[in-house]
């Protein structure tokens, strides 16, 4: 199953099909964006095998400047990739889904490549995949929040932020120790 009604929260165990869907989406984005995309990565909880996730594929697209994506909005929309807005500062959100049913299957986050936002997406995914105990801690919190806020994604997201901030700090330190340029 892929897709979730906007604003709701439902968590599913990891699905191998999410990885294939992400690869297909990355391939499509690469063909549409060409050299504008410095890198495109599957990120978010669907990219972490040991945890549950909302059945929405998160993709990060790294670009030199956010303005460089603007000429592609029409072509992306012709391919079902709809521009929503600057959802957080310095980040553009595109979505894929069944809009008649108000369902989203993909969130595509366009950020400046090698920026803090880009590195946070990559570091968080890598850290949770490398440290199952931390992934389990995150998974447990997500399940608690999903049970409490099934129809309030804003509160669900806000409830995760403190732990995400802690894990991101740990992830950044871990990646620096590894000698990864972040």
Secondary structure as a PSIPRED ss2 file (coil, helix, strand):
# PSIPRED VFORMAT (PSIPRED V4.0)

   1 X C   1.000  0.000  0.000
   2 X C   1.000  0.000  0.000
   3 X C   1.000  0.000  0.000
   4 X E   0.000  0.000  1.000
   5 X E   0.000  0.000  1.000
   6 X C   1.000  0.000  0.000
   7 X C   1.000  0.000  0.000
   8 X C   1.000  0.000  0.000
   9 X C   1.000  0.000  0.000
  10 X C   1.000  0.000  0.000
  11 X C   1.000  0.000  0.000
  12 X E   0.000  0.000  1.000
  13 X C   1.000  0.000  0.000
  14 X C   1.000  0.000  0.000
  15 X C   1.000  0.000  0.000
  16 X H   0.000  1.000  0.000
  17 X H   0.000  1.000  0.000
  18 X H   0.000  1.000  0.000
  19 X H   0.000  1.000  0.000
  20 X H   0.000  1.000  0.000
  21 X H   0.000  1.000  0.000
  22 X H   0.000  1.000  0.000
  23 X H   0.000  1.000  0.000
  24 X H   0.000  1.000  0.000
  25 X H   0.000  1.000  0.000
  26 X H   0.000  1.000  0.000
  27 X H   0.000  1.000  0.000
  28 X H   0.000  1.000  0.000
  29 X H   0.000  1.000  0.000
  30 X H   0.000  1.000  0.000
  31 X H   0.000  1.000  0.000
  32 X H   0.000  1.000  0.000
  33 X H   0.000  1.000  0.000
  34 X H   0.000  1.000  0.000
  35 X H   0.000  1.000  0.000
  36 X H   0.000  1.000  0.000
  37 X E   0.000  0.000  1.000
  38 X E   0.000  0.000  1.000
  39 X E   0.000  0.000  1.000
  40 X E   0.000  0.000  1.000
  41 X E   0.000  0.000  1.000
  42 X E   0.000  0.000  1.000
  43 X E   0.000  0.000  1.000
  44 X C   1.000  0.000  0.000
  45 X H   0.000  1.000  0.000
  46 X H   0.000  1.000  0.000
  47 X H   0.000  1.000  0.000
  48 X C   1.000  0.000  0.000
  49 X C   1.000  0.000  0.000
  50 X C   1.000  0.000  0.000
  51 X C   1.000  0.000  0.000
  52 X C   1.000  0.000  0.000
  53 X E   0.000  0.000  1.000
  54 X C   1.000  0.000  0.000
  55 X C   1.000  0.000  0.000
  56 X C   1.000  0.000  0.000
  57 X E   0.000  0.000  1.000
  58 X E   0.000  0.000  1.000
  59 X E   0.000  0.000  1.000
  60 X E   0.000  0.000  1.000
  61 X E   0.000  0.000  1.000
  62 X E   0.000  0.000  1.000
  63 X E   0.000  0.000  1.000
  64 X C   1.000  0.000  0.000
  65 X C   1.000  0.000  0.000
  66 X C   1.000  0.000  0.000
  67 X H   0.000  1.000  0.000
  68 X H   0.000  1.000  0.000
  69 X H   0.000  1.000  0.000
  70 X H   0.000  1.000  0.000
  71 X C   1.000  0.000  0.000
  72 X C   1.000  0.000  0.000
  73 X H   0.000  1.000  0.000
  74 X H   0.000  1.000  0.000
  75 X H   0.000  1.000  0.000
  76 X H   0.000  1.000  0.000
  77 X H   0.000  1.000  0.000
  78 X H   0.000  1.000  0.000
  79 X C   1.000  0.000  0.000
  80 X C   1.000  0.000  0.000
  81 X C   1.000  0.000  0.000
  82 X E   0.000  0.000  1.000
  83 X E   0.000  0.000  1.000
  84 X E   0.000  0.000  1.000
  85 X E   0.000  0.000  1.000
  86 X E   0.000  0.000  1.000
  87 X E   0.000  0.000  1.000
  88 X E   0.000  0.000  1.000
  89 X C   1.000  0.000  0.000
  90 X C   1.000  0.000  0.000
  91 X E   0.000  0.000  1.000
  92 X E   0.000  0.000  1.000
  93 X E   0.000  0.000  1.000
  94 X E   0.000  0.000  1.000
  95 X E   0.000  0.000  1.000
  96 X E   0.000  0.000  1.000
  97 X E   0.000  0.000  1.000
  98 X E   0.000  0.000  1.000
  99 X H   0.000  1.000  0.000
 100 X H   0.000  1.000  0.000
 101 X H   0.000  1.000  0.000
 102 X C   1.000  0.000  0.000
 103 X E   0.000  0.000  1.000
 104 X E   0.000  0.000  1.000
 105 X E   0.000  0.000  1.000
 106 X E   0.000  0.000  1.000
 107 X E   0.000  0.000  1.000
 108 X E   0.000  0.000  1.000
 109 X E   0.000  0.000  1.000
 110 X E   0.000  0.000  1.000
 111 X E   0.000  0.000  1.000
 112 X E   0.000  0.000  1.000
 113 X C   1.000  0.000  0.000
 114 X C   1.000  0.000  0.000
 115 X C   1.000  0.000  0.000
 116 X H   0.000  1.000  0.000
 117 X H   0.000  1.000  0.000
 118 X H   0.000  1.000  0.000
 119 X H   0.000  1.000  0.000
 120 X H   0.000  1.000  0.000
 121 X H   0.000  1.000  0.000
 122 X H   0.000  1.000  0.000
 123 X H   0.000  1.000  0.000
 124 X H   0.000  1.000  0.000
 125 X H   0.000  1.000  0.000
 126 X H   0.000  1.000  0.000
 127 X H   0.000  1.000  0.000
 128 X H   0.000  1.000  0.000
 129 X H   0.000  1.000  0.000
 130 X H   0.000  1.000  0.000
 131 X C   1.000  0.000  0.000
 132 X H   0.000  1.000  0.000
 133 X H   0.000  1.000  0.000
 134 X H   0.000  1.000  0.000
 135 X H   0.000  1.000  0.000
 136 X H   0.000  1.000  0.000
 137 X H   0.000  1.000  0.000
 138 X H   0.000  1.000  0.000
 139 X H   0.000  1.000  0.000
 140 X H   0.000  1.000  0.000
 141 X H   0.000  1.000  0.000
 142 X H   0.000  1.000  0.000
 143 X H   0.000  1.000  0.000
 144 X H   0.000  1.000  0.000
 145 X H   0.000  1.000  0.000
 146 X H   0.000  1.000  0.000
 147 X H   0.000  1.000  0.000
 148 X H   0.000  1.000  0.000
 149 X C   1.000  0.000  0.000
 150 X C   1.000  0.000  0.000
 151 X C   1.000  0.000  0.000
 152 X C   1.000  0.000  0.000
 153 X H   0.000  1.000  0.000
 154 X H   0.000  1.000  0.000
 155 X H   0.000  1.000  0.000
 156 X H   0.000  1.000  0.000
 157 X H   0.000  1.000  0.000
 158 X H   0.000  1.000  0.000
 159 X H   0.000  1.000  0.000
 160 X H   0.000  1.000  0.000
 161 X H   0.000  1.000  0.000
 162 X H   0.000  1.000  0.000
 163 X H   0.000  1.000  0.000
 164 X H   0.000  1.000  0.000
 165 X H   0.000  1.000  0.000
 166 X H   0.000  1.000  0.000
 167 X H   0.000  1.000  0.000
 168 X H   0.000  1.000  0.000
 169 X H   0.000  1.000  0.000
 170 X H   0.000  1.000  0.000
 171 X H   0.000  1.000  0.000
 172 X H   0.000  1.000  0.000
 173 X H   0.000  1.000  0.000
 174 X H   0.000  1.000  0.000
 175 X H   0.000  1.000  0.000
 176 X H   0.000  1.000  0.000
 177 X H   0.000  1.000  0.000
 178 X C   1.000  0.000  0.000
 179 X C   1.000  0.000  0.000
 180 X C   1.000  0.000  0.000
 181 X C   1.000  0.000  0.000
 182 X C   1.000  0.000  0.000
